[in-house]
Amino acid sequence: MTNVTDQDRVLIFDTTLRDGEQSPGATMTHDEKLEIAELLDDMGVDIIEAGFPIASEGDFKAVSEIAQRAKNARICGLARANFADIDRCWEAVKHAEKNRIHTFIGTSPLHRAIPNLTQDEMAEKIHETVSHARNLCEDVQWSPMDATRTEWDYLCRVIEIAIKAGATTINIPDTVGYTAPIESADLIKRLIETVPGADEVVFATHCHNDLGMATANSLAAVAGGARQIECTINGLGERAGNTALEEVVMALRTRNDIMPWKTGIDTTKIMHISRRVATVSGFPVQFNKAIVGKNAFAHESGIHQDGMLKNRENFEIMRPEDIGLSGTSLPLGKHSGRAALRDKLETLGYEVGDNQLKDIFVRFKDLADRKKEVFDDDLIALMSADDEANDHLQLVSMKVTCGTGGQAEATVELEVDGKDVIATEHGDGPVDATFKAIRAIYPNKAHLQLYQVHAVTEGTDAQATVSVRLEEDGMIATGQSANTDTVVASAKAYISALNRLIMRREKAGPGADAREISYKDLT
């Protein structure tokens, strides 16, 4: 096999902050975007698509600040095929040491019908907009959206136009997850062989997971000659999601014997960023998710456990340590000190300062008083707790009583902009009563789209992590909280989602359309 150092490099283009954030309810705060961008930069991602700058003032500010902070990665912004989008994108990314403009237009018959352009009109538009982007930025990526359903001759034509206009990367999106691996490899191979100038640019692949083939399609595209994979952490993205970064990276690493290409990703940082993205997006990782799922390295059957004891390679093709998963999970208790807590947090990938450690230690002791043993997953949930310092609504206290008939009474006290307010309501169960009490204190029209509970660890004293998704007037916000009391966790998650809705309304301003630009508006 070819030495790894001599192998072709596959660039990792992460779009968690752009395509991933377009998942309904996955909107991140400004600070959360900066944090995720820093983690992506630190783990070795080559290109970070930081957002869609013209979508909103908030998106522009986030992309601009990420561009200024980036240390290693190239920072990219998305722009539709018009001068206003491209100019706004350049304003956001121009201060990055390495920057890129990514512009696109839908080229399939279905997508050409949206702006009602003929093939010739669209071809001219591509030439004008790519040329304009290249006059601003030396690194321009162009995408024919819905490429896999675009007529072959026309696809070749517009790619040639984009290359001549100055595009340095040609991305081939499988926008609706329609293609299959054999088609993905063949399409890239034929384009490189057919389109004039194709050998002078990088071909990229961008796959969606509607048929569960995003990872397979991306790897097949690399076999066909693509040297950039567009992906997201945890496969986050619209509908069924995007290609999962952790899957393609670990597949290339684990099966380097048949896929002899390398990436620059530090895989030991995968688990930490996976957990952070799950927390800030409000999208928990399914237990049996490849690479980063809770059960990815779990072995329950007797045959498997016996084989693991004799030789881990009997049933594990990767080591947990390779993705940053601690090999052991020795619990802490109420007698554990700050040094032990700091050491455990560092093992889990968290770097904390002395002042932050003081706050965490107080919450750790409180949890240890309620739980006999505090496991790794408990600490991860503790670190993921929402920061309530600047929230409009904060939970002060609550009392819930339940009757045998299912009816419950909840008395909730909230601090609303510095003033304590109390309400008592009845409901069909403790959570329903609690949510009604919160709405009585802070009236709102938010519709509960998602309420999800899962235990962090085993046992009756396990922490429950609750995720709540609310929708109000087209705005969607999620909240998440963990507590040994499921009802308390539910109340805090609901309040967290409300606080995010309040924040988004304030940013939108009076009378503004707070939806911002959605994926459906991109064409």
N, C-alpha and C positions, 0 to 999 in steps of 0.2 A: 504494500500500500504506500502511496505517496506520503512523504513526511508532512505532518500537519503544518509546519512553518512554510512549506512550499505550496500549500493549497490555495485555491482561489478564495478570496474573501467575499462573504455574503454580508451586505450591509443590512442592519436592522433599523427599520423606520418605524418608530412607535407613534401611533395616533390615538393613544388612550385619552389624551386631553382634548382631542377634536372629535374623531368618529366615535370613540368610546363614550364620551360625555353626551353624545346625542341619544343614548339610550333613555327612554322615558323615565324620568325621575333620577337620573344619574348626575344631575348638575352639581358641580363642585364649587366651593367658595374660592375666592381669590387666593387666600393663604393655602388652601388645600392644593390648588393647581401648582403653586410655587413649590410646595413640598414634594409633590409627585414628580415634577420636572427635575428637581434636584436629585431625587432617588434614581430616576432614569438616566440622568447625566452621569451619576456616580457608578452605575452598574455597567456602563459602556455602550449604551445605545448610540448609534451613529447619527441618526437624524430624529429629532423630536418635533412632531407636528403639534405645535403648542396651542393652536386654535384657529378660529375663523374671524380675523380681526374686524371685518365690517359688520359682523352679526350684532354687536352691541358695544357700548363703551367699556363694559366690564371685560369682554373678551379681548378688546384691543389692549387694555391696560395689562391684562395678564400676559398676553403674548409679548408685549413690549418689555415687561419686567423680566420675564423668563429669558428673553434674548440678551438682556444686559447682564444677567447673572450666570449664564451658562459658561462652564469651564472647558468642556471637551466636545460636547455634541453640537451638530449643526442645527440651528433653529429655523423651523419652517412654518409658514402660515398659509392658509388656504384662501383662494380667490376664485370667484366665478370669472367667466370670460367677458369681462368688461373693464374699462380703464379705472373706474372708481374703486372697484374691489381690489384691483392690482395695486393701485397707488396706496390705498389704506393698508394693505398687507405689507408693502415695502416700508411704510412709516413705522410699522410695528416691529419688523425684524431687522431693520437696517443697522441697529446698534450692536447686533451680535457679532462676535469675532468671525463666526462662520454662519452664513444665512442662506435661505432658499425661499423662493416664491413657488408655490404649487397652484397652478391654474388648471381649470378643467371645463369641459362641456360635454353634454350627453350626445353621443354620436349614433346610437341605434335608431332605427325607424321610429320606435315609440318615443324616444327622447327628442328626436329632431322635431317631432310634431308639437312638442310643448311650446317652444318659442316660434313655431311655424316657419322654420327656415328650410330652404332648399339645400341640396348637397353643396352647390356652388356657394351659396350665401354663407353656409356654415364654414366651409373651407376658408373663405376670405376672412371671416371673423377669427378663426384660429390663427391665421397668419398675422393679423393685426395685433391680437392680444398677446400672443407669445413673443412677438417682436418687441412689444411695449414692455413686457416683463423683463426681457433680456437686456433692454436698454437701462433698466434700473439695477438689475442684479445679475451677477455672473453665473449663478446657479439657479436654473429654472427647471422645474418638473412640470410635465404636462400629462394630463389624463383624459382619454376618451371614455367618459363614463358609460357604463353598460357595454364595454368593449366586446364582451363575449357574445353579445347578441347583435353586433354590428356587422353589416355585409363585409365580406373579406376584402373585396377590391376597394371599397370606400375606406375601410380601416387602414389599409396600406397607404392610401392616398393622403389621409389626414396626418398620419404619423410622419410621413415624409415631409409634409408641409411644416409640422411642428419642429422637426429636426433642422430644417433649413432656416426656420425663423429663430433658432438659437436655443431650443430645449436641450438640456444636458442629461435629463433623465426622462424616460418614457415609461409611464406607469400603465399597466393593463388591468383595469378593475373588472372583477366579476361581481358587479354591483348588487345583483340579486341572488347570488349563490347558486347560479344555474348550471355552471360547467362541471365537468368530471375530470379527474386527474389525467387521464390519457389525452383529453382535449386540451387541458391546461399546458401540458408539456409540448404538445404538437403546435399550439398556437404561438407560443414564444419562439420556438425553434424556427418555424416558418417565417415569422416576422423578421427575425434577425437575418435569415437567409435571403429574404425577398426585398425588404425596404432599403433603398439607397441611403447610405450614411448610418445604417443601424449599428455598424461595428464601432462607431465613434461615440455612442451614448450608452448609458446604463439602462437596461430594461428591468422594470420592477413589477411585482405582482401584488395585487390587493384583492383578497378573497373574503367573501362573506359565508356564513356557516348555515345557510337555510336548509341545506340537505346534509349537514354534518360532515362536509368534505373540505372545509376551509384549510385545515392543516395539510391534508393530503394534496390539495390543489396547489398550495404554495410551494411545497417541496417538489412537486412535479414540475412546476414552473422553473425552479432552480435547475432541475435536471435538463430542462429545455434551453437554459442559457440565461435566465434571469439572475441578477446579482444583487437584488434588493428585495426584501420581504417587508410588506407593510402589515403591522400587527398591533395588538393591544394586550395589556396585562389582563389575565383571566379570560381573554376572549371577549372582553366587554364591547358592546356595540349594538346598533339597532337590530331589531327583530331577533334573530338567533345569534347575533354577535359577529365578531371578526375573527380572523386567524389569531390564535393565542400565542403570544410571544414565547411563553415558557415551553409550549409544545414544540414549536419549530426549532428553537435553540437546543433543547435537550434531545430532540430527535437527531439533529445534525451531530451532536456530541456523542450520543450513545451508539448511533449506527454510522459512524464515520467510515466504517469499512466499505459500505456501499454508497454513501453520500459524502464524498471526500471534499467537503467545503467547510470553512471555519467562520466563526463570528468573533466579535470582540467583547462578548458579554461575559461578565463575571457572574457565573451561575449561582455562586453562593449567596447572592443578594436577591435571588428570585422570590424566596418564601416571604421575606420581609415586605417587599413591595407589593406582592400579591395580597397580603393581609391588609396593608394600608389602603390599597385601591378598593378592596371589598368594603372597608369601613367607611371611607369618605364618599363612595358612590352609593352606599346602601344596598349593594348587590352581593349577598353572601355567596361564597363559592360552594357549589354542590359537593357533597361528601365524596362522590366517586369521580370527581373531575381529575383528568389526567395531570400528573406532575404535582399540582398544588392542593388537591382535594384532601380532606381530613383522612380518608381511607386509602390514599394512594400508596402508603407504605405500611398499611395495617394487615395483619395476617391472623385470621380467626380459626380456620379449620385445623384440625389436629395434624393432618398430613403436612400442611404448609408450615405450621409452627415447628414440627419436628424437623422438617427440611431446613428451616431457617436456623435452628439451633446448631445443626451440623455444618451448614455452609450457607451464608446469606445469598450467595449467587444462585442457589437452587431456585429461588422465587423472586429475587430482586435484580433487575437489570441496571439499576442506578442506586447509588448510595444516597440516603437522606441528606448526608452532609454536603453532597454536591450541589444541592439547591438551597443550602442554608438552614436545613431543618436539624434541630438539635438531636443528636443521637440518643440522649437520655432525657428523661423528664422528671428528675428528682424534685419532689414538692418542697415548698417552703411552708413555714408555720408561723404562729403568732410570736414565737421566741426568736425568729430569724431577725438579724440586724440589717442595718443599711448597707453594709459592705456586701453581704450575701445577696441582697436585693439588687444592688447595682451590678454585681457580677452576673446574675441571672439575666438581667435586662440586656446587658452587653452580649451575652450568648445568644439572645433572641434577636439581636440586630439593632437594639435601641441605644443611642448615646444620649445620656442625660447629664445636665449640669447640676451643680450642687443645690441651687434653689428649686429646680424642677424635681430633684430627687426628694427634697423635703416634702413637697406636696404629694408626690406619688407614695411616699412612705406612710403618710397619714392615712391615705385611702387603702393602702395595702394592709395596714394594721386593722383598720375597720373591717375589711373583708376577712382577714385571718381570724377575727373574733367571731365571725359568723360561719366560717368554714374551718374544719379541722385541718385540711391541707389545701394549699394554694398551688395549683399546677401551672405549667407553662401557658396553657390556653386561658386560664384565669387572668394571668398577668397581661396577656395580649389584649383581652377584653378590657382590662383596667386601663391600659395605655390608649385604647381606642375610645375611651369615654369622652363625650363632648365637652368642650371648654365652655362653661356657662358665664364667664366673666363679663361679657358684653351683651348678653342676651336680654331681650325685652321681657321675656317670661322665664321665671325660675321657680322650680318646685321648692316650697318651704316645708310643707308637711302634708300628710294625707292619712285618712283612716277609712277602712272599708269593712263593712259587715255584710255577711251573706246569709240568706235564709234557705230553708230546705227546698223551697219551690223554685229556686233559680233567681229570684229577685235579690238585688244587692243595693246597698246604700253606700255612697262614697262622699266623704267630706274632704275637699281639697283646698289647700291654702297655697296661693301663688304670689310671688312678688312680681308685680306688673309695673315696670319702669320705676322701681324703687318703692312702690306702695303695696302693702299686703292686702290681698282680697281673698275672701273665703266663700265657697259655695257648696251646697249639698244637693245631690241629685240621686235619683233611683234609676236602675237600669236592669237589663236582662243579663245579669252576671257582673262580676266586679270590674272587668275592663270597660264594659259598656257604660256602667255607672260613672266610672272615673273619667272617661272621655266626655260624657255629658256635663260633668261638673266643670271640667276645663273649658268647655264651650260656653257654659253659663258665665264664667269669669271673663273669658275673652271670646265674645261672639264672633263667629266666622261661618262662611259658607263652604269651607273646605270639605271635599268629598274624600272619604277614606278608600284609596285604591288598593292598598296592600297592608296587611297586618300579618307578620310572620314571627314565630318564636322558635328558637332552638337552644338546647342546653349546651353550654360551653364544655362542661365535663360531665362525668357520670355522678350518680348519687342524688339523694333527696335534697342535699344542700348545694347542688350545682347552681352556678350562675346561669341565668337565662339571658340570652341576647335577643332583643326585640327590634325588628325593623318595621318602620311605618312609612308609607308613602301617601302624601296628600296632594289633591289637585283642586285648584281654585282659579276660575276665570282663565283657564289655559295654562296657568303656571303649575309646575310640578315640583315638589320638594320631598326629600326623604330625611328621616331621622333615625338614629340608632342608639341604643343604650343597653347596658348590662347590669344586672343586679341579682342577688340570690332570691329576691322577691319579684316574681314575674309581673305583678301588678305595678310595682314601683318602676320596674324597667319599662313597662308599657307606657306609663304616664310620662316618663322622661323622654322616651322616643317620640311620643306624640307632640310634646312641647318643643322638642328639638326641630321637628318638621315644621311646626308653626313658626318658630323663630326664623327659619330659612325662608318661609313664605313672606314674612314681614320684611326681611332684608331685601328680597327681590322686588317687592312692591316699592320700597323706598328708593331703590336704585332706578326703577322704571320711571318714577316721578308721577305726579298727578296727570291723569288722562292719557298716559303713555301706554303703548301696547307692550306689555311686559313679556310677551311670548319670546321676544327676540326672533332671530331668523332660525327657523328649523330646517331640518334636512329636506323637507318637502318644498321649501322655498328656494333651494339652491339652484334650481333650473329656471 
